[in-house]
Amino acid sequence: MEDTLKKLDSAKCRAIGRSCACYNLRRAARAITRLYDDFLRPSGLRTTQYSVLMAAKLRGPATLTKLAELTVTERTTLTRNLTVLERKGFILIEPGSDRRERQVAITEQGQNALMAATPLWETAQAHIEKGLGEDRMGSLLKDLSDLTALALIT
């Protein structure tokens, strides 16, 4: 163990930082989340809330488990986000057909919030698309989809 620590010098640490897919994806995700949050701020929604509302709109009503799978989010994290949205009246959480499961549905108020936030999201999206260009944006989305699939297989 001590020999390993001696070999892990600054150059090795920098090389790991430059090449680590996880570190670089998380770093980019934090930066992009901050950017989208800034654009969405006038709506009162955060990027995570916007995404959950969109998933509930597309799939709703959906079980908590299904929403967690769709958004690749831990159930506990999703529950925290849903609690905020429920408190704002944007979603309704009710018992499902199985008493252990809960159904999540977007409310009319939630749909209105989603509609109000969408032009702000479109502005953020256009900012990214303009910066990357159409080809790079398409490649990025495909690569991210491939990485997600790879991660979910293991």
Contact map, one row per residue, 1 for C-alpha under 8 A:
1111100000000000000000000000000000000000000000000000000000000000000000000000000000000000000000000000000000000000000000000000000000000000000000000000000000
1111110000000000000000000000000000000000000000000000000000000000000000000000000000000000000000000000000000000000000000000000000000000000000000000000000000
1111111000000000000000000000000000000000000000000000000000000000000000000000000000000000000000000000000000000000000000000000000000000000000000000000000000
1111111100000000000000000000000000000000000000000000000000000000000000000000000000000000000000000000000000000000000000000000000000000000000000000000000000
1111111110000000000000000000000000000000000000000000000000000000000000000000000000000000000000000000000000000000000000000000000000000000000000000000000000
0111111110000000000000000000000000000000000000000000000000000000000000000000000000000000000000000000000000000000000000000000000000000000000000000000000000
0011111110000000000000000000000000000000000000000000000000000000000000000000000000000000000000000000000000000000000000000000000000000000000000000000000000
0001111111111000000000000000000000000000000000000000000000000000000000000000000000000000000000000000000000000000000000000000000000000000000000000000000000
0000111111111000000000000000000000000000000000000000000000000000000000000000000000000000000000000000000000000000000000000000000000000000000000000000000000
0000000111111100000000000000000000000000000000000000000000000000000000000000000000000000000000000000000000000000000000000000000000000000000000000000000000
0000000111111110000000000000000000000000000000000000000000000000000000000000000000000000000000000000000000000000000000000000000000000000000000000000000000
0000000111111111000000000000000000000000000000000000000000000000000000000000000000000000000000000000000000000000000000000000000000000000000000000000000000
0000000111111111100000000000000000000000000000000000000000000000000000000000000000000000000000000000000000000000000000000000000000000000000000000000000000
0000000001111111110000000000000000000000000000000000000000000000000000000000000000000000000000000000000000000000000000000000000000000000000000000000000000
0000000000111111111000000000000000000000000000000000000000000000000000000000000000000000000000000000000000000000000000000000000000000000000000000000000000
0000000000011111111100000000000000000000000000000000000000000000000000000000000000000000000000000000000000000000000000000000000000000000000000000000000000
0000000000001111111100110000000000000000000000000000000000000000000000000000000000000000000000000000000000000000000000000000000000000000000000000000000000
0000000000000111111100010000000000000000000000000000000000000000000000000000000000000000000000000000000000000000000000000000000000000000000000000000000000
0000000000000011111110010000000000000000000000000000000000000000000000000000000000000000000000000000000000000000000000000000000000000000000000000000000000
0000000000000001111111110000000000000000000000000000000000000000000000000000000000000000000000000000000000000000000000000000000000000000000000000000000000
0000000000000000001111111000000000000000000000000000000000000000000000000000000000000000000000000000000000000000000000000000000000000000000000000000000000
0000000000000000000111111100000000000000000000000000000000000000000000000000000000000000000000000000000000000000000000000000000000000000000000000000000000
0000000000000000100111111110000000000000000000000000000000000000000000000000000000000000000000000000000000000000000000000000000000000000000000000000000000
0000000000000000111111111111000000000000000000000000000000000000000000000000000000000000000000000000000000000000000000000000000000000000000000000000000000
0000000000000000000011111111100000000000000000000000000000000000000000000000000000000000000000000000000000000000000000000000000000000000000000000000000000
0000000000000000000001111111110000000000000000000000000000000000000000000000000000000000000000000000000000000000000000000000000000000000000000000000000000
0000000000000000000000111111111000000000000000000000000000000000000000000000000000000000000000000000000000000000000000000000000000000000000000000000000000
0000000000000000000000011111111100000000000000000000000000000000000000000000000000000000000000000000000000000000000000000000000000000000000000000000000000
0000000000000000000000001111111110000000000000000000000000000000000000000000000000000000000000000000000000000000000000000000000000000000000000000000000000
0000000000000000000000000111111111000000000000000000000000000000000000000000000000000000000000000000000000000000000000000000000000000000000000000000000000
0000000000000000000000000011111111100000000000000000000000000000000000000000000000000000000000000000000000000000000000000000000000000000000000000000000000
0000000000000000000000000001111111110000000000000000000000000000000000000000000000000000000000000000000000000000000000000000000000000000000000000000000000
0000000000000000000000000000111111111000000000100000000000000000000000000000000000000000000000000000000000000000000000000000000000000000000000000000000000
0000000000000000000000000000011111111100000000000000000000000000000000000000000000000000000000000000000000000000000000000000000000000000000000000000000000
0000000000000000000000000000001111111110000000000000000000000000000000000000000000000000000000000000000000000000000000000001000000000000000000000000000000
0000000000000000000000000000000111111111000001100000000000000000000000000000000000000000000000000000000000000000000000001001000000000000000000000000000000
0000000000000000000000000000000011111111100011100000000000000000000000000000000000000000000000000000000000000000000000000000000000000000000000000000000000
0000000000000000000000000000000001111111100000000000000000000000000000000000000000000000000000000000000000000000000000000000000000000000000000000000000000
0000000000000000000000000000000000111111110000000000000000000000000000000000000000000000000000000000000000000000000000011011000000000000000000000000000000
0000000000000000000000000000000000011111111111100000000000000000000000000000000000000000000000000000000000000000000010011000000000000000000000000000000000
0000000000000000000000000000000000001111111111000000000000000000000000000000000000000000000000000000000000000000000000000000000000000000000000000000000000
0000000000000000000000000000000000000011111110000000000000000000000000000000000000000000000000000000000000000000000000000000000000000000000000000000000000
0000000000000000000000000000000000000001111110000000000000000000000000000000000000000000000000000000000000000000100110010000000000000000000000000000000000
0000000000000000000000000000000000000001111111000000000000000000000000000000000000000000000000000000000000000000000000000000000000000000000000000000000000
0000000000000000000000000000000000001001111111101100000000000000000000000000000000000000000000000000000000000000000010000000000000000000000000000000000000
0000000000000000000000000000000000011001100111111100000000000000000000000000000000000000000000000000000000000000000000000000000000000000000000000000000000
0000000000000000000000000000000010011001000011111110000000000000000000000000000000000000000000000000000000000000000000000000000000000000000000000000000000
0000000000000000000000000000000000000000000001111111000000000000000000000000000010000000000000000000000000000000000000000000000000000000000000000000000000
0000000000000000000000000000000000000000000011111111100000000000000000000000000011001000000000000000000000000000000000000000000000000000000000000000000000
0000000000000000000000000000000000000000000011111111110000000000000000000000000000000000000000000000000000000000010010000000000000000000000000000000000000
0000000000000000000000000000000000000000000000111111111000000000000000000000000000000000000000000000000000000000000000000000000000000000000000000000000000
0000000000000000000000000000000000000000000000011111111100000000001000100000000011000000000000000000000000000000000000000000000000000000000000000000000000
0000000000000000000000000000000000000000000000001111111110000000000000000000000000000000011000000000000001000110010000000000000000000000000000000000000000
0000000000000000000000000000000000000000000000000111111111000000000000000000000000000000000000000000000000000000010000000000000000000000000000000000000000
0000000000000000000000000000000000000000000000000011111111110000001001100000000000000000000000000000000000000000000000000000000000000000000000000000000000
0000000000000000000000000000000000000000000000000001111111111100001000000000000000000000000000000000000111000000000000000000000000000000000000000000000000
0000000000000000000000000000000000000000000000000000111111111000000000000000000000000000000000000000000011000010000000000000000000000000000000000000000000
0000000000000000000000000000000000000000000000000000011111110000000000000000000000000000000000000000000000000000000000000000000000000000000000000000000000
0000000000000000000000000000000000000000000000000000001111111100000000000000000000000000000000000000000000000000000000000000000000000000000000000000000000
0000000000000000000000000000000000000000000000000000001111111100000000000000000000000000000000000000000111000000000000000000000000000000000000000000000000
0000000000000000000000000000000000000000000000000000000110111110000000000000000000000000000000000000001111000000000000000000000000000000000000000000000000
0000000000000000000000000000000000000000000000000000000100111111011000000000000000000000000000000000001110000000000000000000000000000000000000000000000000
0000000000000000000000000000000000000000000000000000000000001111111000000000000000000000000000010000111100000000000000000000000000000000000000000000000000
0000000000000000000000000000000000000000000000000000000000000111111100000010001000000000000000000000111100000000000000000000000000000000000000000000000000
0000000000000000000000000000000000000000000000000000000000000011111110000010000000000000000000000000100000000000000000000000000000000000000000000000000000
0000000000000000000000000000000000000000000000000000000000000111111111000000000000000000000000000000000000000000000000000000000000000000000000000000000000
0000000000000000000000000000000000000000000000000001001100000111111111100000000000000000000000000000000000000000000000000000000000000000000000000000000000
0000000000000000000000000000000000000000000000000000000000000001111111111110010000000000000000000000000000000000000000000000000000000000000000000000000000
0000000000000000000000000000000000000000000000000000000000000000111111111000000000000000000000000000000000000000000000000000000000000000000000000000000000
0000000000000000000000000000000000000000000000000000001000000000011111111000000000000000000000000000000000000000000000000000000000000000000000000000000000
0000000000000000000000000000000000000000000000000001001000000000001111111000000000000000000000000000000000000000000000000000000000000000000000000000000000
0000000000000000000000000000000000000000000000000000000000000000000111111100000000000000000000000000000000000000000000000000000000000000000000000000000000
0000000000000000000000000000000000000000000000000000000000000000000111111110110000000000000000000000000000000000000000000000000000000000000000000000000000
0000000000000000000000000000000000000000000000000000000000000000000100011111110000000000000000000000000000000000000000000000000000000000000000000000000000
0000000000000000000000000000000000000000000000000000000000000001100100001111111000000000000000000000000000000000000000000000000000000000000000000000000000
0000000000000000000000000000000000000000000000000000000000000000000000000111111100000000000000000000000000000000000000000000000000000000000000000000000000
0000000000000000000000000000000000000000000000000000000000000000000000001111111110000000000000000000000000000000000000000000000000000000000000000000000000
0000000000000000000000000000000000000000000000000000000000000000000100001111111111000000000000000000000000000000000000000000000000000000000000000000000000
0000000000000000000000000000000000000000000000000000000000000001000000000011111111100000000000000000000000000000000000000000000000000000000000000000000000
0000000000000000000000000000000000000000000000000000000000000000000000000001111111110000000000000000000000000000000000000000000000000000000000000000000000
0000000000000000000000000000000000000000000000011001000000000000000000000000111111111000000000000000000000000000000000000000000000000000000000000000000000
0000000000000000000000000000000000000000000000001001000000000000000000000000011111111100001000000000000000000000000000000000000000000000000000000000000000
0000000000000000000000000000000000000000000000000000000000000000000000000000001111111110000000000000000000000000000000000000000000000000000000000000000000
0000000000000000000000000000000000000000000000000000000000000000000000000000000111111111000000000000000000000000000000000000000000000000000000000000000000
0000000000000000000000000000000000000000000000001000000000000000000000000000000011111111111000000000000000000000000000000000000000000000000000000000000000
0000000000000000000000000000000000000000000000000000000000000000000000000000000001111111111110000000000000000000000000000000000000000000000000000000000000
0000000000000000000000000000000000000000000000000000000000000000000000000000000000111111110000000000000000000000000000000000000000000000000000000000000000
0000000000000000000000000000000000000000000000000000000000000000000000000000000000011111111000000000000000000000000000000000000000000000000000000000000000
0000000000000000000000000000000000000000000000000000000000000000000000000000000000001111111100000000000000101100000000000000000000000000000000000000000000
0000000000000000000000000000000000000000000000000000100000000000000000000000000000001111111100000000000001111110100000000000000000000000000000000000000000
0000000000000000000000000000000000000000000000000000100000000000000000000000000001001101111110000000000111100100000000000000000000000000000000000000000000
0000000000000000000000000000000000000000000000000000000000000000000000000000000000000100111111000000000111100000000000000000000000000000000000000000000000
0000000000000000000000000000000000000000000000000000000000000000000000000000000000000100001111100000011110000000000000000000000000000000000000000000000000
0000000000000000000000000000000000000000000000000000000000000000000000000000000000000000000111110000011100000000000000000000000000000000000000000000000000
0000000000000000000000000000000000000000000000000000000000000000000000000000000000000000000011111111111000000000000000000000000000000000000000000000000000
0000000000000000000000000000000000000000000000000000000000000010000000000000000000000000000001111111111000000000000000000000000000000000000000000000000000
0000000000000000000000000000000000000000000000000000000000000000000000000000000000000000000000111110100000000000000000000000000000000000000000000000000000
0000000000000000000000000000000000000000000000000000000000000000000000000000000000000000000000111111100000000000000000000000000000000000000000000000000000
0000000000000000000000000000000000000000000000000000000000000000000000000000000000000000000000111111110000000000000000000000000000000000000000000000000000
0000000000000000000000000000000000000000000000000000000000000000000000000000000000000000000000110111110000000000000000000000000000000000000000000000000000
0000000000000000000000000000000000000000000000000000000000000011100000000000000000000000000000111111111000000000000000000000000000000000000000000000000000
0000000000000000000000000000000000000000000000000000000000000011000000000000000000000000000011110011111100000000000000000000000000000000000000000000000000
0000000000000000000000000000000000000000000000000000000000001111000000000000000000000000000011110000111110000000000000000000000000000000000000000000000000
0000000000000000000000000000000000000000000000000000000100011111000000000000000000000000001111000000011111000000000000000000000000000000000000000000000000
0000000000000000000000000000000000000000000000000000000110011100000000000000000000000000001110000000001111100000000000000000000000000000000000000000000000
0000000000000000000000000000000000000000000000000000100110011000000000000000000000000000011100000000000111110110000000000000000000000000000000000000000000
0000000000000000000000000000000000000000000000000000000000000000000000000000000000000000111100000000000011111110000000000000000000000000000000000000000000
0000000000000000000000000000000000000000000000000000000000000000000000000000000000000000010000000000000001111111000000000000000000000000000000000000000000
0000000000000000000000000000000000000000000000000000000000000000000000000000000000000000110000000000000000111111100000000000000000000000000000000000000000
0000000000000000000000000000000000000000000000000000100000000000000000000000000000000000111000000000000001111111110000000000000000000000000000000000000000
0000000000000000000000000000000000000000000000000000100010000000000000000000000000000000010000000000000001111111111000000000000000000000000000000000000000
0000000000000000000000000000000000000000000000000000000000000000000000000000000000000000000000000000000000011111111100000000000000000000000000000000000000
0000000000000000000000000000000000000000001000000000000000000000000000000000000000000000010000000000000000001111111110000000000000000000000000000000000000
0000000000000000000000000000000000000000000000000100110000000000000000000000000000000000000000000000000000000111111111000000000000000000000000000000000000
0000000000000000000000000000000000000000000000000000000000000000000000000000000000000000000000000000000000000011111111100000000000000000000000000000000000
0000000000000000000000000000000000000000001000000000000000000000000000000000000000000000000000000000000000000001111111110000000000000000000000000000000000
0000000000000000000000000000000000000001001010000100000000000000000000000000000000000000000000000000000000000000111111111000000000000000000000000000000000
0000000000000000000000000000000000000000000000000000000000000000000000000000000000000000000000000000000000000000011111111100000000000000000000000000000000
0000000000000000000000000000000000000000000000000000000000000000000000000000000000000000000000000000000000000000001111111110000000000000000000000000000000
0000000000000000000000000000000000000011001000000000000000000000000000000000000000000000000000000000000000000000000111111111000000000000000000000000000000
0000000000000000000000000000000000010011000000000000000000000000000000000000000000000000000000000000000000000000000011111111100000000000000000000000000000
0000000000000000000000000000000000000000000000000000000000000000000000000000000000000000000000000000000000000000000001111111110000000000000000000000000000
0000000000000000000000000000000000000010000000000000000000000000000000000000000000000000000000000000000000000000000000111111111000000000000000000000000000
0000000000000000000000000000000000110010000000000000000000000000000000000000000000000000000000000000000000000000000000011111111100000000000000000000000000
0000000000000000000000000000000000000000000000000000000000000000000000000000000000000000000000000000000000000000000000001111111110000000000000000000000000
0000000000000000000000000000000000000000000000000000000000000000000000000000000000000000000000000000000000000000000000000111111111000000000000000000000000
0000000000000000000000000000000000000000000000000000000000000000000000000000000000000000000000000000000000000000000000000011111111100000000000000000000000
0000000000000000000000000000000000000000000000000000000000000000000000000000000000000000000000000000000000000000000000000001111111110000000000000000000000
0000000000000000000000000000000000000000000000000000000000000000000000000000000000000000000000000000000000000000000000000000111111111100100000000000000000
0000000000000000000000000000000000000000000000000000000000000000000000000000000000000000000000000000000000000000000000000000011111111100000000000000000000
0000000000000000000000000000000000000000000000000000000000000000000000000000000000000000000000000000000000000000000000000000001111111000000000000000000000
0000000000000000000000000000000000000000000000000000000000000000000000000000000000000000000000000000000000000000000000000000000111111111100000000000000000
0000000000000000000000000000000000000000000000000000000000000000000000000000000000000000000000000000000000000000000000000000000011111111100000000000000000
0000000000000000000000000000000000000000000000000000000000000000000000000000000000000000000000000000000000000000000000000000000011011111110000000000000000
0000000000000000000000000000000000000000000000000000000000000000000000000000000000000000000000000000000000000000000000000000000000011111111000000000000000
0000000000000000000000000000000000000000000000000000000000000000000000000000000000000000000000000000000000000000000000000000000000011111111100000000000000
0000000000000000000000000000000000000000000000000000000000000000000000000000000000000000000000000000000000000000000000000000000010011111111110000000000000
0000000000000000000000000000000000000000000000000000000000000000000000000000000000000000000000000000000000000000000000000000000000000111111111000000000000
0000000000000000000000000000000000000000000000000000000000000000000000000000000000000000000000000000000000000000000000000000000000000011111111100000000000
0000000000000000000000000000000000000000000000000000000000000000000000000000000000000000000000000000000000000000000000000000000000000001111111110000000000
0000000000000000000000000000000000000000000000000000000000000000000000000000000000000000000000000000000000000000000000000000000000000000111111111000000000
0000000000000000000000000000000000000000000000000000000000000000000000000000000000000000000000000000000000000000000000000000000000000000011111111100000000
0000000000000000000000000000000000000000000000000000000000000000000000000000000000000000000000000000000000000000000000000000000000000000001111111110000000
0000000000000000000000000000000000000000000000000000000000000000000000000000000000000000000000000000000000000000000000000000000000000000000111111111000000
0000000000000000000000000000000000000000000000000000000000000000000000000000000000000000000000000000000000000000000000000000000000000000000011111111100000
0000000000000000000000000000000000000000000000000000000000000000000000000000000000000000000000000000000000000000000000000000000000000000000001111111110000
0000000000000000000000000000000000000000000000000000000000000000000000000000000000000000000000000000000000000000000000000000000000000000000000111111111000
0000000000000000000000000000000000000000000000000000000000000000000000000000000000000000000000000000000000000000000000000000000000000000000000011111111100
0000000000000000000000000000000000000000000000000000000000000000000000000000000000000000000000000000000000000000000000000000000000000000000000001111111110
0000000000000000000000000000000000000000000000000000000000000000000000000000000000000000000000000000000000000000000000000000000000000000000000000111111111
0000000000000000000000000000000000000000000000000000000000000000000000000000000000000000000000000000000000000000000000000000000000000000000000000011111111
0000000000000000000000000000000000000000000000000000000000000000000000000000000000000000000000000000000000000000000000000000000000000000000000000001111111
0000000000000000000000000000000000000000000000000000000000000000000000000000000000000000000000000000000000000000000000000000000000000000000000000000111111
0000000000000000000000000000000000000000000000000000000000000000000000000000000000000000000000000000000000000000000000000000000000000000000000000000011111
